[in-house]
């Protein structure tokens, strides 16, 4: 029975374990096999103790039958001995009485002396016979007593053996109960291990699903980043070509109508950035004021990064490359705090367009000036610098889009947008 259970367990575990093969599952299978061997050993020990208990009960039954048989024989011997002694005494008394009566009836006075002599002789002979039979009965009675004592000692011995067998049976029952408890505990541990293994398998499946989802998201971000890098490379190439055709410092304020990077065209692209990519991000996101502040911060931060890098490095081309690398890292960090899907795509497109237009601003000599002072809450609303966003008022609530000038305190190229407040 133990081998059948053990093989059944091993077959069950092998059937369940074919789905996911790993080192942890191999260790678990070996542990389960070990528990199956232990269970089989316990079943064999229980069977052995059961056989010993049955043999003990059979031997006890045989001893009880033998004791009953000896008791019956002893009672029969006692009855037979008592009846023989009583019958013998009655026979002797009857014989003596009959002989005495016969002697009295047959003897007359002349033969009285002879009759007395015969009677004395007969009585003496009967007495001797009675004495000899009495001695024989005494000997037989003594023998029976000795046999009875021997039977008593045998019965005592059998009783002691029965007590020992009873004790052994009790010990076997205790051992059987202990082995049963151990077997139940092993079964419970096996069930717990099975439940734990199923739980681990479910967790593994869940982790695999999450890993696949993470891989797909990572691949999507990688493709987006690759797209941004390709756009940056195209922009770099185009910018390098434009730098070759850029007017000299003495002619920087003259308008080159064939230059796509001239200030008025950059201002038009800057306004289109607000009307298109900025609006797309705004529609994807939810909070009005929070979205406005976030998108404004992205644009101002990109422009400020280019300005700081150029001021710290005299080589403008090298400074722009360093700024691009820094902004790429900033974009990666920014995307980590956003959800995937349309939000990431819209932010990436908006970020890429901001980088492109800000580089064009910096490429001009002197660079175009963006008003990066966006903390103007409570200031007087200047409609020559800002358009109203959704609310009119005499005061500024918050800045939505910065203003763009040809240079600091120079000609206005593009008005900004601000929320009015009364």
C-alpha positions as CSV (number, residue, x, y, z in Angstrom):
1,X,0.0,0.0,0.0
2,X,2.8,2.4,0.8
3,X,4.5,1.8,-2.6
4,X,1.2,2.4,-4.4
5,X,0.7,5.7,-2.6
6,X,4.3,6.7,-3.2
7,X,4.2,5.9,-6.9
8,X,0.9,7.8,-7.1
9,X,2.4,10.8,-5.5
10,X,5.4,10.7,-7.8
11,X,3.2,10.4,-10.9
12,X,1.1,13.3,-9.7
13,X,4.1,15.5,-9.1
14,X,5.7,14.5,-12.4
15,X,2.5,15.4,-14.2
16,X,2.3,18.8,-12.6
17,X,6.0,19.5,-12.9
18,X,6.2,19.1,-16.7
19,X,4.9,22.7,-17.2
20,X,7.8,24.6,-15.6
21,X,11.2,23.0,-15.2
22,X,13.6,24.8,-12.9
23,X,16.2,24.1,-10.3
24,X,13.7,25.0,-7.5
25,X,11.2,22.5,-8.9
26,X,13.8,19.8,-9.2
27,X,14.6,20.3,-5.5
28,X,10.9,20.3,-4.7
29,X,10.5,17.0,-6.6
30,X,13.4,15.4,-4.7
31,X,11.9,16.6,-1.4
32,X,8.5,15.1,-2.4
33,X,10.1,11.8,-3.4
34,X,11.9,11.7,0.0
35,X,8.5,12.3,1.7
36,X,7.1,9.4,-0.4
37,X,9.8,7.0,0.7
38,X,9.3,8.1,4.3
39,X,5.5,7.5,4.0
40,X,6.1,4.0,2.4
41,X,8.4,3.1,5.3
42,X,5.8,4.2,7.8
43,X,3.1,2.1,6.0
44,X,5.4,-0.9,6.2
45,X,6.1,-0.4,9.9
46,X,2.3,-0.1,10.5
47,X,1.7,-3.3,8.6
48,X,4.4,-5.1,10.6
49,X,2.9,-3.9,14.0
50,X,-0.5,-4.9,12.8
51,X,0.7,-8.4,12.1
52,X,2.4,-8.6,15.5
53,X,-0.8,-7.4,17.2
54,X,-2.9,-10.0,15.4
55,X,-0.4,-12.8,16.3
56,X,-0.4,-11.6,19.9
57,X,-4.2,-11.7,20.0
58,X,-4.3,-15.2,18.4
59,X,-1.8,-16.5,21.0
60,X,-3.8,-14.9,23.8
61,X,-6.9,-16.6,22.5
62,X,-5.1,-20.0,22.4
63,X,-3.9,-19.5,25.9
64,X,-7.4,-18.6,27.1
65,X,-8.8,-21.7,25.5
66,X,-6.1,-23.9,27.1
67,X,-6.8,-22.3,30.5
68,X,-10.5,-23.0,30.1
69,X,-9.8,-26.6,29.1
70,X,-7.5,-27.1,32.1
71,X,-10.1,-25.6,34.4
72,X,-12.7,-28.0,33.0
73,X,-10.4,-31.0,33.4
74,X,-9.5,-29.9,37.0
75,X,-13.2,-29.6,38.0
76,X,-13.9,-33.0,36.4
77,X,-11.0,-34.6,38.3
78,X,-12.1,-32.9,41.6
79,X,-15.7,-34.2,41.1
80,X,-14.5,-37.7,40.2
81,X,-12.2,-37.9,43.2
82,X,-14.9,-36.7,45.7
83,X,-17.5,-39.1,44.3
84,X,-15.0,-42.1,44.4
85,X,-14.1,-41.4,48.1
86,X,-17.8,-41.1,49.1
87,X,-18.8,-44.2,47.2
88,X,-15.9,-46.2,48.7
89,X,-16.8,-45.2,52.3
90,X,-20.5,-46.1,51.7
91,X,-19.5,-49.5,50.2
92,X,-17.3,-50.3,53.2
93,X,-19.9,-49.3,55.7
94,X,-22.6,-51.3,53.9
95,X,-20.3,-54.4,53.7
96,X,-19.4,-54.2,57.4
97,X,-23.1,-53.9,58.3
98,X,-24.1,-56.8,56.1
99,X,-21.3,-59.0,57.4
100,X,-22.2,-58.2,61.0
101,X,-25.8,-58.9,60.4
102,X,-25.0,-62.2,58.7
103,X,-22.8,-63.3,61.5
104,X,-25.4,-62.5,64.1
105,X,-28.1,-64.5,62.3
106,X,-26.0,-67.6,61.6
107,X,-24.2,-67.9,64.9
108,X,-25.9,-69.6,67.9
109,X,-24.7,-69.7,71.4
110,X,-22.6,-72.8,71.2
111,X,-20.6,-71.3,68.4
112,X,-20.6,-67.8,69.8
113,X,-16.9,-67.8,70.4
114,X,-16.2,-68.9,66.9
115,X,-18.5,-66.3,65.5
116,X,-16.8,-63.6,67.5
117,X,-13.5,-64.9,66.3
118,X,-14.6,-64.8,62.6
119,X,-16.1,-61.4,63.1
120,X,-12.9,-60.0,64.6
121,X,-10.9,-61.6,61.8
122,X,-13.3,-60.1,59.2
123,X,-13.3,-56.7,60.7
124,X,-9.5,-56.7,60.9
125,X,-9.2,-57.7,57.3
126,X,-11.7,-55.0,56.3
127,X,-9.9,-52.4,58.3
128,X,-6.6,-53.3,56.7
129,X,-8.2,-53.2,53.3
130,X,-9.9,-49.9,54.1
131,X,-6.6,-48.5,55.4
132,X,-4.7,-49.6,52.3
133,X,-7.4,-48.1,50.1
134,X,-7.4,-45.0,52.2
135,X,-3.6,-44.7,51.8
136,X,-4.0,-45.2,48.1
137,X,-6.8,-42.5,48.0
138,X,-4.6,-40.2,50.0
139,X,-1.7,-40.7,47.6
140,X,-4.0,-40.1,44.7
141,X,-5.5,-37.1,46.4
142,X,-1.9,-35.8,47.1
143,X,-1.1,-36.4,43.4
144,X,-4.1,-34.5,42.3
145,X,-3.3,-31.6,44.7
146,X,0.2,-31.5,43.3
147,X,-1.2,-31.5,39.8
148,X,-3.6,-28.8,40.8
149,X,-0.7,-26.7,42.2
150,X,1.2,-27.3,39.0
151,X,-1.9,-26.2,37.0
152,X,-2.2,-23.1,39.2
153,X,1.4,-22.2,38.5
154,X,0.9,-22.8,34.8
155,X,-2.2,-20.6,35.0
156,X,-0.2,-17.9,36.8
157,X,2.5,-18.2,34.2
158,X,-0.1,-18.0,31.4
159,X,-1.7,-15.0,33.2
160,X,1.7,-13.3,33.4
161,X,2.3,-14.0,29.7
162,X,-1.2,-12.6,28.9
163,X,-0.4,-9.5,30.9
164,X,2.9,-9.2,29.0
165,X,1.1,-9.7,25.7
166,X,-1.5,-7.1,26.7
167,X,1.3,-4.7,27.5
168,X,3.0,-5.4,24.2
169,X,-0.4,-4.9,22.5
170,X,-0.9,-1.6,24.2
171,X,2.6,-0.5,23.3
172,X,1.9,-1.6,19.7
173,X,-1.3,0.4,19.7
174,X,0.6,3.4,21.0
175,X,3.3,3.0,18.4
176,X,0.6,2.5,15.8
177,X,-1.2,5.7,16.9
178,X,2.1,7.6,16.9
179,X,2.9,6.3,13.4
180,X,-0.6,7.2,12.2
181,X,-0.1,10.8,13.6
182,X,3.3,11.0,11.9
183,X,1.7,9.8,8.6
184,X,-1.1,12.4,8.9
185,X,1.5,15.1,9.6
186,X,3.5,14.0,6.5
187,X,0.3,14.1,4.5
188,X,-0.4,17.6,5.7
189,X,3.1,18.7,5.0
190,X,2.8,17.2,1.5
191,X,-0.5,19.1,0.9
192,X,1.1,22.3,2.2
193,X,4.1,21.8,-0.2
194,X,1.7,21.1,-3.1
195,X,-0.2,24.3,-2.3
196,X,3.0,26.3,-1.9
197,X,4.3,24.9,-5.2
198,X,1.1,25.8,-7.0
199,X,1.3,29.3,-5.5
200,X,4.9,29.6,-6.7
201,X,3.9,28.5,-10.2
202,X,1.1,31.1,-10.3
203,X,3.6,33.8,-9.2
204,X,6.1,32.6,-11.9
205,X,3.3,32.9,-14.5
206,X,2.4,36.4,-13.2
207,X,6.1,37.5,-13.2
208,X,6.5,36.2,-16.8
209,X,3.5,38.1,-17.9
210,X,4.8,41.3,-16.2
211,X,8.2,40.7,-17.7
212,X,6.7,40.4,-21.2
213,X,4.7,43.5,-20.7
214,X,7.8,45.3,-19.4
215,X,9.8,44.1,-22.4
216,X,7.2,45.4,-24.8
217,X,7.1,48.8,-23.1
218,X,10.9,48.9,-23.1
219,X,10.9,48.1,-26.8
220,X,8.3,50.8,-27.4
221,X,10.5,53.4,-25.5
222,X,13.5,52.2,-27.3
223,X,11.9,52.8,-30.7
224,X,10.7,56.2,-29.5
225,X,14.2,57.1,-28.3
226,X,15.6,55.8,-31.6
227,X,13.2,58.0,-33.5
228,X,14.2,61.0,-31.4
229,X,17.9,60.3,-31.9
230,X,17.3,60.0,-35.7
231,X,15.4,63.3,-35.6
232,X,18.2,64.9,-33.6
233,X,20.8,63.7,-36.1
234,X,18.8,65.1,-39.0
235,X,18.5,68.4,-37.2
236,X,22.2,68.4,-36.5
237,X,23.0,67.9,-40.1
238,X,20.6,70.5,-41.2
239,X,21.9,72.9,-38.5
240,X,25.5,72.4,-39.6
241,X,24.5,73.2,-43.2
242,X,22.7,76.3,-42.0
243,X,25.7,77.4,-39.9
244,X,27.8,77.5,-43.1
245,X,25.3,79.9,-44.8
246,X,24.8,82.0,-41.6
247,X,25.5,85.8,-42.1
248,X,28.6,87.3,-40.6
249,X,28.3,89.1,-37.2
250,X,28.4,92.4,-39.0
251,X,25.4,91.4,-41.0
252,X,23.5,89.5,-38.2
253,X,20.7,91.9,-38.1
254,X,20.1,91.9,-41.9
255,X,17.4,89.6,-43.1
256,X,18.4,86.8,-45.4
257,X,15.3,85.8,-47.2
258,X,16.7,82.4,-48.3
259,X,17.6,81.4,-44.7
260,X,15.0,79.0,-43.2
261,X,16.4,79.7,-39.8
262,X,15.9,83.5,-39.8
263,X,14.1,84.9,-36.7
264,X,10.7,85.5,-38.2
265,X,10.4,81.9,-39.4
266,X,11.7,80.6,-36.1
267,X,8.9,82.7,-34.4
268,X,6.3,81.1,-36.7
269,X,7.5,77.6,-35.8
270,X,7.5,78.6,-32.1
271,X,3.8,79.7,-32.5
272,X,3.0,76.5,-34.4
273,X,4.6,74.5,-31.6
274,X,2.1,76.0,-29.1
275,X,-0.9,75.5,-31.5
276,X,-0.1,71.9,-32.5
277,X,2.3,69.8,-30.2
278,X,1.4,71.7,-27.1
279,X,-2.3,71.3,-27.8
280,X,-1.9,67.6,-28.5
281,X,-0.2,67.1,-25.1
282,X,-2.9,69.2,-23.4
283,X,-5.7,67.0,-24.9
284,X,-4.0,63.8,-23.8
285,X,-3.3,64.9,-20.2
286,X,-6.0,65.9,-17.6
287,X,-5.3,68.8,-15.1
288,X,-5.6,72.2,-16.8
289,X,-3.3,74.4,-14.8
290,X,-0.9,71.6,-13.9
291,X,-0.6,70.6,-17.6
292,X,0.1,74.2,-18.6
293,X,2.8,74.6,-16.0
294,X,4.4,71.3,-16.9
295,X,4.5,72.0,-20.6
296,X,5.8,75.5,-20.1
297,X,8.5,74.2,-17.8
298,X,9.6,71.7,-20.4
299,X,10.0,74.4,-23.1
300,X,11.8,76.9,-20.7
301,X,14.1,74.2,-19.3
302,X,15.2,73.1,-22.8
303,X,15.9,76.7,-23.9
304,X,17.8,77.4,-20.6
305,X,19.9,74.2,-20.9
306,X,21.1,75.4,-24.4
307,X,21.8,78.9,-23.1
308,X,23.8,77.7,-20.1
309,X,25.8,75.2,-22.1
310,X,26.8,77.8,-24.8
311,X,27.8,80.3,-22.1
312,X,30.1,77.7,-20.5
313,X,31.7,76.5,-23.8
314,X,33.1,78.8,-26.5
315,X,32.7,76.1,-29.1
316,X,29.0,76.4,-30.0
317,X,28.9,73.1,-31.9
318,X,30.4,71.2,-29.1
319,X,28.1,72.9,-26.6
320,X,25.0,72.0,-28.6
321,X,26.1,68.3,-28.7
322,X,26.6,68.3,-24.9
323,X,23.2,70.0,-24.4
324,X,21.5,67.4,-26.6
325,X,23.0,64.5,-24.5
326,X,21.9,66.1,-21.3
327,X,18.4,66.7,-22.6
328,X,18.1,63.1,-23.8
329,X,18.9,62.0,-20.3
330,X,16.3,64.4,-18.9
331,X,13.7,63.0,-21.3
332,X,14.4,59.4,-20.1
333,X,13.9,60.5,-16.5
334,X,10.8,62.4,-17.4
335,X,9.2,59.5,-19.2
336,X,9.7,57.2,-16.2
337,X,7.2,59.2,-14.2
338,X,4.5,59.0,-17.0
339,X,2.2,56.3,-18.1
340,X,2.8,54.5,-21.4
341,X,0.9,54.8,-24.6
342,X,-0.4,58.1,-26.0
343,X,1.0,60.2,-23.1
344,X,4.6,59.1,-23.7
345,X,4.3,59.5,-27.5
346,X,2.8,63.0,-27.2
347,X,5.4,64.1,-24.7
348,X,8.2,62.7,-26.9
349,X,7.0,64.6,-29.9
350,X,6.5,67.8,-28.0
351,X,10.0,67.5,-26.4
352,X,11.6,66.7,-29.8
353,X,10.0,69.8,-31.4
354,X,11.0,72.0,-28.5
355,X,14.7,70.9,-28.8
356,X,14.6,71.6,-32.6
357,X,13.1,75.1,-32.3
358,X,15.3,76.1,-29.3
359,X,18.4,75.0,-31.3
360,X,17.3,77.3,-34.1
361,X,16.9,80.1,-31.6
362,X,20.4,79.6,-30.3
363,X,21.8,79.2,-33.8
364,X,21.0,82.8,-34.6
365,X,23.6,85.4,-33.8
366,X,22.8,86.9,-31.5
367,X,20.5,84.1,-30.1
368,X,16.8,84.8,-30.0
369,X,15.6,85.7,-26.5
370,X,12.8,83.7,-24.7
371,X,11.3,85.2,-21.5
372,X,12.1,82.5,-19.0
373,X,10.7,84.5,-16.1
374,X,7.5,82.5,-15.7
375,X,6.7,83.3,-12.1
376,X,4.5,86.4,-12.6
377,X,1.5,85.7,-10.5
378,X,-0.2,89.0,-9.5
379,X,1.7,91.1,-12.0
380,X,-0.2,93.6,-14.1
381,X,-1.4,92.1,-17.3
382,X,0.5,93.6,-20.3
383,X,-1.5,92.8,-23.5
384,X,1.5,93.9,-25.6
385,X,3.4,90.9,-24.3
386,X,0.7,88.3,-23.7
387,X,-2.5,87.1,-25.2
388,X,-5.3,86.1,-22.8
389,X,-5.6,82.3,-22.4
390,X,-9.2,81.5,-21.2
391,X,-9.8,84.2,-18.7
392,X,-9.5,88.0,-18.9
393,X,-8.3,90.3,-16.1
394,X,-6.1,93.1,-15.0
395,X,-3.7,90.7,-13.3
396,X,-1.7,87.7,-14.3
397,X,-2.7,84.4,-12.7
398,X,-0.1,82.2,-14.4
399,X,2.0,82.1,-17.6
400,X,0.9,79.5,-20.2
401,X,3.4,80.2,-23.0
402,X,6.5,82.5,-23.0
403,X,7.1,85.5,-25.2
404,X,9.9,85.5,-27.8
405,X,12.0,88.6,-28.7
406,X,14.7,89.2,-31.3
407,X,17.1,89.9,-28.4
408,X,16.7,90.9,-24.7
409,X,14.6,94.1,-24.6
410,X,14.5,93.9,-28.4
411,X,11.8,93.6,-31.1
412,X,8.8,91.4,-30.2
413,X,8.7,88.3,-32.5
414,X,6.0,86.3,-30.8
415,X,3.6,87.2,-28.0
416,X,3.1,84.8,-25.1
417,X,-0.1,83.5,-23.5
418,X,-1.2,84.1,-19.9
419,X,-4.2,83.4,-17.8
420,X,-5.9,86.6,-16.6
421,X,-7.2,87.2,-13.1
422,X,-9.4,89.9,-11.6
